[in-house]
Amino acid sequence: MKKFKIEPELLTNGKIKYKLFNHYFIEVLEKNGRYLYEVFWENWGRKIGFSTGELLNENDFIYFLEYTRSCHSSHE
């Protein structure tokens, strides 16, 4: 993820958290060679789940980057 210039945050539960755009985040857990993810929107102390699943390749991560960049929040 270094090529996207996104700084990860290592969480105590073994997940890695990345800040995307417009208050969206993705948490990734590597488990048995699989990369399980949760994408959520977080603002003003609220965390709202958006999507969960498995990242199969780099394009899956790029999709969430592009999607969250195109989202507009009225709470900015």
Wavefront OBJ file of the C-alpha trace (Angstrom):
o trace
v 0.000 0.000 0.000
v 3.043 2.252 0.135
v 2.634 3.186 -3.533
v -0.745 4.765 -2.676
v 0.958 6.989 -0.061
v -1.480 5.871 2.617
v -0.029 5.480 6.095
v -1.318 2.381 7.886
v -2.193 2.187 11.550
v -1.579 -1.165 13.275
v -4.482 -2.011 15.570
v -4.224 -4.159 18.694
v -6.439 -6.873 17.180
v -3.900 -7.563 14.393
v -5.773 -5.566 11.770
v -4.216 -2.781 9.739
v -6.319 0.361 9.357
v -5.992 2.690 6.358
v -7.666 6.087 6.070
v -9.193 6.395 2.603
v -11.106 9.541 1.574
v -14.138 11.433 2.924
v -14.096 9.805 6.373
v -13.949 6.251 4.982
v -11.548 3.688 6.396
v -10.569 0.128 5.550
v -9.336 -2.402 8.079
v -7.477 -5.417 6.706
v -6.660 -8.663 8.508
v -4.283 -11.193 6.968
v -5.467 -14.680 7.938
v -4.103 -17.890 6.422
v -2.926 -16.069 3.288
v -6.263 -14.322 2.807
v -6.871 -10.595 3.243
v -10.193 -9.975 4.949
v -11.448 -6.402 4.971
v -14.065 -4.122 6.430
v -14.783 -0.710 4.904
v -16.658 1.797 7.046
v -17.494 5.478 7.335
v -16.476 7.144 10.571
v -17.198 10.680 11.716
v -18.208 12.430 14.930
v -17.708 9.210 16.901
v -19.999 7.148 14.683
v -18.822 4.077 12.764
v -21.130 2.888 9.999
v -20.277 -0.360 8.203
v -20.153 -0.172 4.428
v -18.678 -3.394 3.065
v -16.888 -6.556 4.228
v -15.239 -9.384 2.350
v -11.926 -10.588 0.980
v -9.441 -8.543 -1.033
v -8.498 -10.820 -3.902
v -5.974 -8.505 -5.525
v -4.672 -4.937 -5.604
v -7.542 -3.844 -7.852
v -10.022 -4.474 -5.031
v -8.161 -1.968 -2.844
v -7.937 0.519 -5.733
v -11.712 0.232 -6.210
v -12.340 1.412 -2.627
v -9.839 4.251 -3.015
v -11.572 5.482 -6.156
v -15.068 4.971 -4.753
v -14.405 6.870 -1.524
v -12.680 9.671 -3.414
v -15.872 10.180 -5.425
v -18.139 10.270 -2.317
v -19.206 13.620 -0.975
v -20.121 14.145 2.626
v -22.356 16.924 3.856
v -20.531 16.685 7.217
v -17.126 17.886 5.944
l 1 2 3 4 5 6 7 8 9 10 11 12 13 14 15 16 17 18 19 20 21 22 23 24 25 26 27 28 29 30 31 32 33 34 35 36 37 38 39 40 41 42 43 44 45 46 47 48 49 50 51 52 53 54 55 56 57 58 59 60 61 62 63 64 65 66 67 68 69 70 71 72 73 74 75 76
